[in-house]
Amino acid sequence: MTELGVRAMLDITLDLQVSDQDGAVVLRPKLGFRVSGLPNGYAYPTTLATGEISGDGVPFSVAEANAEGGLLRIARLEDLLASLDTALAAFTESQTALGYQAIWALRK
C-alpha cells in the first residue's frame, strides 16, 4: 500500500450461485468485500471492515445470458454496487462518530 500511496485497499469478490426460484433457474448474486488498512505490526494489513451483500436472483433467458451486457442485469450488479456504496458510507460515518478518523490521521 505504501508503494501505491494509498492508506486502504478494497477487495471485492462476486459469486453467482445457481438456484431454483419459482421453477426458474436463477443466479443469486453474492458480493463479498474487505477493507484493509496499513499494518499495525510488521507484516500484515489491518482489516478495517468486512461484509457480504446478497440478493435474490432474477429469471433470464439463454439469449440474454449470451448477450452483451446481459450478465450485468442477471448478476444485479447495479443493485450490488449501490448497496456497497451505502455500506461503505455507513462505515465511514461510524469511523468519524467513534473518532477513528483522528487515529488514522496519525498514521502518515
Number of C-alpha atoms within 10 A of each C-alpha: 13 8 5 6 7 10 14 15 15 12 10 14 10 16 13 15 13 12 14 13 14 8 8 13 15 21 23 20 23 20 20 16 17 16 17 19 19 21 13 11 8 7 8 11 16 14 15 15 13 13 13 15 16 17 14 14 23 16 14 16 13 8 9 13 14 10 10 9 10 16 15 11 15 20 24 20 16 11 15 19 13 10 15 19 12 12 15 15 12 12 14 13 13 13 16 12 10 9 11 12 14 11 9 13 8 7 9 6
